[in-house]
Each structure stands twice: as C-alpha cells, then as structure tokens.
Amino acid sequence: MRIVQELLFIIAFGMAVFLFSTKVRQIRRNILLGRDKDLNDHPDLRWKNLLLLAFGQKKMFRNPLVAVLHFFVYAGFLIINLEILEIILDGILGTHRLFVPVLGSLYPVLISLFEVLAVLVLSGCAIFLVRRNILKLKRFLSKDLNGWPRSDANYILITEIVLMLLFLTMNAADQEMQSRGSEHYIATGHFWISGMFTSLFHGMSDSSVMAVERACWWLHILGILAFLNYLPYSKHLHIVLAFPNAYYASLEPAGEMENMPAVQHEVQLMLQPELAASAPASDTMPKFGAKDVFDLTWKNLLDAYSCTECGRCSAACPANITGKLLSPRKIMMDTRDRLEEVGRNINANKTFTDDGKTLLRDYISEEELRACTTCNACVQECPVSISPLDIILQLRRHLVMEESSAPAEWTGMFSNIENNMAPWKFSMDDRDKWTENM
Amino acid sequence: MIKTMAEYAANGETPEVLFWVGCAGSFDQRAQKITRAFATILEKVGVQFAILGKEETCTGDPARRAGNEFIFQMMAQNNIQVLNMYGVKKIVTACPHCFNTLKNEYPALGGNYEVIHHTTFLQSLIDQGKITMQEGGTFKGKKITYHDSCYLGRANNIYEAPRKVLELLDAELVEMKRCRSNGLCCGAGGAQMFKEEEKGTTRINIERGHEAVATGASVIASNCPFCMTMLTDGVKETGREDEVKVLDIAEMIAANMK
C-alpha cells in the first residue's frame, strides 16, 4: 500500500514538474520573440529595485492597508511553501513528517508559525474576495476584466483559501492522532492553531481521522501541484515574474523616450550630407515603431506576462478616469493575449505562420493609443515595474511613421514644426517679440 | 534689453545661463506673461542671461510623443548644433516639456547641458538670498493650491522646489487629493495640446479644474505653460474664473519681490 502511494506521488510530482517546465520554456521563448534591448547595466541599482520593489513591495504601500493584507498573503504563501519541501520528501520516501527528528523541539514552533501565516493568508484572501466581489471598487468592476480575467482572480483567491484550510485540517487531524498515541503519527509537540481544533475529531474512529488526515495531505499537495501549473495561464504568474521584472525595470528618467538610432542617423545624413559619402549603406529598411509583439522589446513582453491586472494603472490614468477608451491595464492584457496567440501559432506550426492579425488594431485600437497624455501615472502606479506607456509610444511611432496615420490636427502640428519651427503657425521672426514690451 | 546668444558671442562673451523660452513662452499670449515675469526676475536679481531669440526652435517634444521621430530628430539635431556652437553649458527654462527633452533626451544625440527648470532656479536664487519679497504681499494668507505638472513631477521627480518657492509668499498651501506623484495630468501632454480629446465622459482639464477649485483656493499655481492653458479653461468650465486665478509660480514671485 505504502509503495503504491509513493509511486502515485512520484508520478504526480513528475508530471507536474514536467508540464510546468514545458510551459515555462514556452513563455521564455515567447518573451524572447521581442526585440533585443540590453538591460544589464548598473547591477547594483537593479538589485536594489529587486529588493525594494519585488521583495519589499514598496509601490504596494502607496495604499498601506491593502499593502499589509497583500504582504500577509505574499509572505505567508511564500514561507509556508517551505513546508512543501517536507511534504514532497515524505511523498517520495513514504515517510511521515520527516523533519521531526531532525528539528526536534523547533519543529512544532516552525509549523505553528506556518499555521499563523496560513490564518493570515486565509483572512487576507477572504477580505480580497469581498473587495473584489462585494465592495464596488471601480478598478475591479471595469469591463477590462469581463469574462475570464474576473473568474481567474476569484479562482486564485478561493484556491489559496482551500489550500490553507487543507493544511490546517491536516495538522489538526495529525494532532488528534498523536494524542491517541497512534504509532504512525510521530509526536511533534503542540501546534498553536490546529491544536485548538482537535475536538472536531473526538467522536470519530481512528481510521476516519486517519482518512481525513491522508485526504487533506493528498488534496493539499495535489492542489499545490495543480496551482503551479495554473500559474502560467493566469494573472497569478506575477508571483514569479515580479522579481525579474523589477530587476530589469527601466533606470532612465521616466520622462525619457527611447532614442531611435536609425532615424537619428538618417536625419544626420540629411542635415549633413557631407557625411553620406563615408556612411555605410544600410541594406535593410529599418522598421519604425511597433505593430505587433515581435516589434516590442523583450522587456515589454516580460511586462505583459508580469501583469496581475490589478488596474492601479487605469485607476490613475487621466484618459481612463475621464471615460476615454484607453486603459493601460488593457494594453498589457492585450499584449499578453496576442503573445499567447503567437505562441500557440508557433507550437502548432514550428515557426510563426502569418495569421493576418497584429497587436495594433486586432487588439489595440488607434483611438486608445491617441488618448494617452504620456503623463506616466500608469508607470508610477504599477507595483511590478510595468510600463504600458512604452508600448503605447512604440505603437504610436508605427502609426505615424509607417502608416502616416495621425489626426489632422497632428499632421498640421508636424508641418508647423517643420516649416515654422513651432507647433503653431507663427512666423519664426516673431519668436522674440515678447521682449518688445518688457 | 534682453540680449541674444548671438549678441553675446559677437562681443566675445558668454552669459551665465541660457533662458530657453520655448514655443508656448514665445508665442502664446498668456504664456508670454510668464516669460516676461521670469525674465524680469532674472534682470532684477542680476543674473547674466541670454535667449536664442530667432535661433530657438521647437525642442521636438510634441512631435516625438505623437510618434514622429523624424521631426523630433530634425529639431533636436538643429538645436544641439546651435547650442554647441555657442558653447552653452547651463540652460534654464519655464517649460517642463522643454526641460525634460533638453535634459533627458538631448544627451543621447550629443547635447549635454546642465538643464534647470525655472522653479528649481528660483528656489536656488531664494536659497542664495537673492530674492526678497515685499512686506505683506498680494498672496499673504490666501489659499493657494499647486498643480504638479507631469513632466516636472513624475517624469523628473521634482516635487519640492516649486513648493519651497511658494512658501515665500506667506500663503496657505492647500493640496489637492491627487498631488505629487499621484498628481492628475492637465490633459495637454503627449501632444494632446494640439488636438481634440478622444470621446469620453468629460475632458481631463475639466476634471482637474473641478478638483483644484474644490480646494477653496483662490490661486492655482502652475509651473507649465500648457498646464496654464488647460487649467484656465478647466476653471472657466466651473464658472469660477472670477474668483480663482491660474498663475505661474514665476508670475507670483515677480509680482511681489522687491
């Protein structure tokens, strides 16, 4: 019987790890479809961002109450996972609470601390469920989340609550069996939380309590393995990608737009034709701006997978607040959806086969892009270092430079700048006219 | 008489600082008042400065943000050529958009200058004791609210200098709920100034105008000629334009300094 359980466990565990690593490789491949950008400078500043923004969740604390709740859930979930190590080893070796002899009197203290965290995670998730579904918070009511994204958020919270309950029930049943002196249930010492609930099992037979303990153990670990494989399809992937995304966050001033060396060069040749003779002729026409995910940088694509759809960006976006179509959160969700579609295309056809679709227009409309004031509020708000603005601006560059698509007023503004050196139609000679009545 | 870089150069001199006026400051009638106010302060304090005059052109900011990199590069490279020709080291400007472009985007194209926004410049003049105010100035005891422009605030993390300058006015600073890094845009950035807004439930400057008026302040202090236009219109929409004025920080100082 024991060997069957061990075998089943090893098969389940192996499958979970295999499926997860396959999906992780696909996501990595998808991210690397983006154009190259070197983000390895200043490792000191990058590590600092990783510690402050990802580990320390600095941006979350712009709203302290939510930040504390989120920190409980995050810290709890992360730390309780240490317990998974024992569970996995027990599963593979067919042992029960392998670490008890190793840790001695420290063991019940550790488990008790995990239990306290489990209660915090549970309460945090419960409050978040209420916030999402009962309190009418605008960013959670938004149509951005209609359909799958709204369910996704609830599935995550419910799963975490169930996993924590299984963990606590398993421990309570274990404590009860210990008190009955069952040989298999090695004495661990008192667990602070689950130890209070052993009375739930008082009227049950040994075999029933054992069945509960085993069922909880199995459901808990299978639940975790299933959840692991759910991550890559979910907004919850942020628990992993927030870390690299903070590390690779832009270190430039937020107001700086990425330079376009190809255009710089071309304009240089135009302004100083004497340089043209010595300039190497370029044989490929450079592409200007972004039309599809391939034209964005790999960091933009990592951003898309890191987005947890919290909507802080859209709640701060002046365009979104005033009812425009633009929602920075939707920009990120669209980018991920398109990238996933491209990924499935590659899975099916080995290489990407033109599907007649692009991120621009099939996912993100011109009207959305036009509404951006480049105010950086979305970038400022994002707790996981995403820049929706960078994507918006690259798509705008494509519209104007590849398609000459701009509102008429902008076309006028461009020609004013080109001809009168100012966005308005004023004579250059009048530029210093203000000095006359000084 | 305000001299140009060309005039300085003709005498073989270089001024302490170049005052980059910007297109709004040069042509927009309302913004011209800000330009004159700031130039008046510089003259009074005795800062030796020059303008580029007819040689100044758009930095390229609105073209770049609208997506037209070609026009941006044309403007930027021309400006850098002129600035480098005069050996400009230090630039002050009353426009956060010019400030951001000159400071953050010209270095990649070979234009390296110390660029200062006029509010920071005013703060340093105050710190040096060069600006003294009249007794019982026009803003004494009045409620003032300050609007953080996006390109000074979030884009360049300058939140304190303008507020420090406002302290000199002996006024009561009342903050809007959305201030500093949470500040709400006026609606002009990203080349929006030059086109109609997309369809929505309201205009951004109306939203911000209401928020500013709701503080009960009689003056909305701004630091950007585009915010100036947007907020002035926004206040008009609330019907309170007679009681609530939008003023640039430089105008407020110029009106009350000795």
Interface residues (C-beta under 8 A of the other chain):
Chain A: R62 E252 P253 A254 G255 E256 M257 N259 M260 V263 Q264 E266 V267 Q268 M270 L271 F288 G289 A316 P318 A319 I321 T322 G323 K324 L325 L326 E367 R370 A371 C372 T373 T374 C375 N376 A377 V379 Q380 L393 R396 R397 H398 L399 V400 M401 A406 P407 E409 W410 G412 M413 F414 I417 E418 M421 A422 P423 W424 F426 M428 D429 D430 R431 D432 K433 W434 T435 N437 M438
Chain B: M1 I2 T4 V21 C23 G25 S26 F27 D28 Q32 T35 R36 A39 T40 I51 G53 K54 E56 T57 C58 G60 P62 A63 R64 R65 A66 G67 N68 E69 F70 I71 Q73 M74 M75 Q77 N78 Q81 N100 K103 N104 E105 A108 L109 C150 Y151 R154 A155 N156 N157 S181 N182 G183 L184 C185 G187 A188 G189 G190 A191 Q192 M193 F194 K195 E196 E197 E198 K199 G200 T201 T202 R203 I204 I206 E207 R208
